[in-house]
Amino acid sequence: MLQLKVPGLYEIEDADYFSDPCPQPSLTQSIAKILLDRSPMHAAYAHPRLNPQHQPDDDKKYDTGNVCHAMLMGRGREFHLIDADDWRTKAAREERETAIGKGKIPCLRKTMTRGLAMHHAALETLRNCDIEWREGSGIHSEVAMVWEEKASQANALPTKAKKRSKARTIWLRTKMDRCVFDKNTITVFDYKTTAMSAADSDVSRRIYDQGWDVQAAMHARGLAALHPLMAGCTRHVFLVQETEPPYAMNVFEFPESVMTGGRVRLQRAITTWAECTRTNTWPAYCTRAHPIFYPGWALQKLEAEGYAVASGELEAAE
């Protein structure tokens, strides 16, 4: 298995990246999202180095997204075209599994046709957009970034350590779809495909729910660690494309308000990760009984029905 011992930018295979090639178990944006949304126990269960029974996600359902991603970035896994209309036949399924085993993207005819149509639509959008999309020097596609930080000493978890780790630093890793180095700016592009709408109002909800803000903050943090003279000079552009005709794509640049929110959330996850790594303790949600309350919308509904329950007693609202 590949091992990376020095912080930097690396062009490595997906299998090597997702197996975690850092000197010690490293934090990614997906694991950070689990820490924020669920618990350290869930994060450890989802980590390839912390869970001996960990199994990588089955990405066959992302065939179209993988094809479009590789086409647009110009780098990635090799395609394997399968001359079949669907996966119903045993021969098609066996050929698909063989392609996956070789690290290739299995493509049905219709998948490749759709991928090409999406690719042309994406390029047309980029040609008419004020975000420059170019080829040449200073461009890195599908690049992994790994770096090391001093572990936080903050006691972020309400638990006593049972087994101490000798770790004094933590490692972080992330993968950028495209990173463009110009003289005064680093532009990071992330490409997302979706079966849902790519309209502004719909995408804005997914920024928080799917952790795109945390992802952007992690890219900025890693680039600042590796290129400190460029800290604060990073732009983050998200390309969000629909997988249904007419394959419309929307282009977003995260403003400072979103980046600030992402940095706050990322720091929370890093602090928790550092403490879990230091103590080698990965607790679940909580170690004590605590109250849980109605969500705001439920209180509003009850009040709309004529009851005031915020005081803790069932009272008819006047």
C-alpha positions in Angstrom: 0.0 0.0 0.0 1.2 3.5 -0.8 2.6 5.5 2.1 3.0 9.3 2.0 5.3 10.6 4.7 5.8 14.2 3.5 3.1 16.9 3.3 2.3 17.9 -0.3 0.2 17.6 -3.4 0.1 14.2 -5.0 -1.4 12.6 -8.1 -2.4 9.2 -6.8 -4.9 6.5 -7.6 -8.3 6.6 -5.9 -7.7 3.3 -4.2 -4.5 4.6 -2.6 -6.2 7.8 -1.5 -9.3 6.2 0.0 -7.2 3.6 1.9 -5.5 6.6 3.7 -1.8 6.6 2.8 -0.8 9.1 5.6 1.6 8.1 8.5 -1.4 7.9 10.9 -5.2 7.9 10.4 -6.0 11.2 8.8 -9.0 13.5 8.8 -11.0 14.1 5.6 -13.9 16.4 5.0 -16.3 13.4 4.8 -15.1 12.2 8.2 -15.3 15.8 9.5 -18.9 15.9 8.3 -19.7 12.7 10.3 -18.1 14.2 13.4 -20.3 17.3 13.0 -23.5 15.5 12.2 -23.2 12.3 14.3 -20.4 11.2 16.7 -16.8 10.2 17.0 -17.9 6.5 17.1 -19.6 6.9 13.7 -16.5 8.6 12.3 -14.2 5.8 13.5 -16.5 3.2 12.0 -16.4 5.0 8.6 -12.6 5.4 8.6 -10.5 2.8 6.7 -7.7 2.9 9.2 -9.8 2.8 12.4 -12.3 0.1 11.4 -10.7 -3.2 10.5 -14.0 -4.3 8.9 -14.4 -1.1 6.8 -15.6 -1.7 3.3 -15.3 1.0 0.6 -18.6 2.4 -0.8 -20.0 0.7 -3.8 -19.9 3.4 -6.4 -21.7 1.7 -9.3 -24.7 4.0 -8.7 -22.4 6.9 -9.5 -21.4 5.7 -13.0 -22.7 8.7 -14.9 -21.2 11.1 -12.4 -17.8 9.3 -12.6 -17.9 9.4 -16.4 -18.7 13.1 -16.5 -16.2 13.9 -13.8 -13.3 12.2 -15.7 -14.3 13.8 -19.0 -14.4 17.3 -17.5 -11.2 17.0 -15.4 -9.2 15.3 -18.1 -7.8 12.8 -15.6 -9.2 10.0 -13.6 -10.2 6.4 -13.9 -10.2 4.7 -17.3 -13.5 3.9 -18.9 -14.6 0.4 -19.9 -17.5 0.4 -22.4 -19.9 -2.5 -22.1 -22.0 -3.3 -25.1 -25.3 -3.8 -23.2 -28.5 -1.8 -22.6 -28.7 -2.5 -18.8 -27.2 -4.7 -16.1 -29.9 -7.4 -16.2 -27.8 -10.0 -18.0 -25.3 -12.1 -16.1 -22.6 -11.3 -18.7 -23.0 -7.6 -18.3 -22.8 -7.8 -14.5 -19.7 -10.0 -14.7 -18.0 -7.6 -17.1 -18.9 -4.7 -14.8 -17.4 -6.4 -11.8 -14.3 -7.2 -13.8 -13.9 -3.6 -14.9 -14.4 -2.3 -11.3 -11.8 -4.8 -10.1 -9.3 -3.3 -12.5 -10.0 0.2 -11.3 -12.0 1.2 -14.4 -15.4 2.9 -14.7 -17.9 0.4 -16.3 -20.1 2.2 -18.9 -23.2 1.1 -20.6 -23.8 2.6 -24.0 -26.5 4.9 -22.6 -24.1 6.0 -19.8 -21.5 7.0 -22.2 -24.0 8.8 -24.5 -25.3 10.7 -21.5 -21.8 11.5 -20.3 -20.8 12.9 -23.6 -24.0 15.1 -23.8 -23.4 16.3 -20.2 -19.7 17.1 -21.0 -20.6 19.2 -24.1 -23.3 21.1 -22.1 -20.7 21.7 -19.3 -18.1 23.1 -21.7 -20.7 25.3 -23.3 -21.6 26.8 -19.9 -17.9 27.3 -19.1 -17.2 29.0 -22.4 -20.0 31.6 -21.6 -19.0 32.0 -18.0 -16.7 34.7 -16.5 -14.8 32.0 -14.6 -11.8 31.1 -16.8 -11.5 27.4 -17.6 -8.3 26.7 -19.3 -5.6 24.0 -19.9 -1.9 24.3 -19.5 0.7 24.9 -16.8 -0.2 25.4 -13.2 -3.2 23.2 -13.4 -3.6 20.1 -11.3 -6.6 17.7 -11.8 -7.6 15.0 -9.3 -4.8 16.0 -6.9 -4.6 14.7 -3.3 -3.4 17.1 -0.7 -2.0 15.9 2.7 -0.6 17.9 5.5 0.3 17.8 9.2 -0.8 20.0 12.0 -0.1 20.2 15.7 -2.8 18.4 17.7 -5.1 20.6 19.7 -4.8 20.2 23.5 -8.4 21.3 24.1 -10.6 18.7 25.9 -13.4 18.7 23.4 -15.1 15.6 24.6 -16.9 14.9 27.9 -15.1 11.7 28.6 -12.1 10.4 30.4 -9.3 8.9 28.4 -8.8 5.2 29.0 -5.8 4.7 26.7 -3.4 7.5 25.7 -2.0 7.9 22.3 1.5 9.2 21.6 0.2 11.3 18.7 1.3 15.0 19.1 0.2 15.9 15.6 -2.7 15.1 13.3 -2.7 14.5 9.6 -5.4 15.8 7.2 -6.1 14.9 3.6 -8.4 16.0 0.9 -8.8 15.6 -2.8 -9.4 18.5 -5.2 -11.1 18.1 -8.6 -9.0 20.9 -10.1 -6.6 23.3 -8.6 -5.3 26.2 -10.8 -2.2 28.2 -9.6 -1.9 31.7 -11.0 0.5 34.4 -10.0 -1.6 35.9 -7.2 -4.5 33.4 -6.8 -5.2 29.7 -6.3 -8.6 28.7 -7.7 -10.1 25.4 -6.6 -12.8 23.9 -8.7 -15.2 21.2 -7.3 -17.6 19.5 -9.8 -20.8 18.0 -8.5 -23.5 16.1 -10.5 -27.0 15.9 -9.2 -30.3 14.3 -10.2 -32.0 17.3 -8.4 -32.2 20.9 -9.4 -29.0 23.0 -9.7 -30.9 26.3 -9.2 -29.5 28.7 -6.6 -32.4 28.2 -4.1 -31.9 24.4 -4.1 -28.1 24.4 -4.1 -28.0 26.8 -1.1 -29.6 24.2 1.1 -27.1 21.5 0.1 -24.1 23.7 1.0 -24.7 23.1 4.7 -26.5 19.7 4.5 -23.8 18.1 2.4 -20.8 19.9 3.9 -19.7 21.7 0.8 -18.7 24.6 3.1 -16.5 22.3 5.2 -15.0 20.9 2.0 -14.0 24.4 0.7 -12.6 25.3 4.1 -10.5 22.2 4.2 -9.1 22.9 0.8 -8.2 26.5 1.8 -6.7 25.3 5.1 -4.5 22.7 3.3 -3.3 25.1 0.6 -2.5 27.7 3.3 -0.4 25.1 5.2 1.5 24.0 2.0 1.7 27.5 0.5 1.6 30.0 3.4 2.5 32.9 1.2 -0.7 32.4 -0.7 -2.9 32.1 2.4 -6.1 34.2 1.9 -5.6 34.2 -1.9 -7.8 31.1 -2.7 -11.0 31.1 -4.6 -13.5 28.3 -4.4 -15.8 27.6 -7.4 -18.4 24.9 -7.4 -19.7 23.5 -10.7 -23.1 21.8 -10.2 -24.6 20.0 -13.1 -27.9 18.2 -13.5 -27.8 14.6 -14.8 -31.1 15.0 -16.7 -31.6 16.8 -20.0 -30.9 19.6 -20.8 -27.9 18.9 -18.4 -27.9 22.5 -17.1 -24.9 23.5 -15.0 -24.7 26.3 -12.5 -21.5 28.0 -11.3 -21.0 29.3 -7.8 -18.2 31.1 -6.1 -18.3 30.8 -2.3 -18.3 34.3 -0.6 -16.5 35.0 2.6 -19.6 34.4 4.7 -19.9 30.8 3.5 -16.1 30.3 3.9 -16.2 31.6 7.5 -19.1 29.2 8.3 -17.1 26.4 6.8 -14.0 27.3 8.8 -15.9 27.4 12.0 -17.5 24.0 11.4 -14.2 22.5 10.3 -12.4 23.7 13.4 -15.0 22.1 15.6 -14.4 18.8 13.8 -10.6 19.1 13.9 -10.7 19.9 17.7 -12.8 16.8 18.3 -10.6 14.6 16.0 -7.4 15.8 17.7 -8.8 14.9 21.1 -10.0 11.5 20.0 -6.7 10.8 18.4 -4.8 12.0 21.5 -6.8 9.8 23.9 -7.6 7.0 21.5 -11.2 7.3 22.6 -14.2 7.4 20.2 -17.4 7.9 22.1 -21.0 7.9 20.8 -23.4 10.8 21.1 -23.2 11.5 24.8 -22.2 10.0 28.2 -25.1 11.4 30.2 -28.8 11.8 30.0 -29.8 15.2 28.8 -33.0 16.9 27.7 -34.2 17.1 24.1 -36.6 19.7 22.8 -39.2 20.2 20.1 -37.7 21.7 16.9 -38.8 25.2 16.2 -41.3 24.3 13.6 -43.1 21.9 16.0 -43.5 24.7 18.6 -44.8 27.0 15.9 -47.3 24.4 14.8 -48.6 23.9 18.3 -48.8 27.7 18.9 -50.7 28.1 15.6 -53.2 25.5 16.9 -53.8 27.7 20.0 -51.4 26.3 22.6 -48.5 27.9 24.4 -46.0 25.2 25.4 -42.7 27.1 25.6 -43.2 27.6 29.3 -43.3 23.9 29.9 -47.0 23.7 30.7 -49.9 23.0 28.4 -51.7 26.3 28.2 -54.3 27.6 25.9 -52.9 30.7 24.1 -54.9 33.8 24.5 
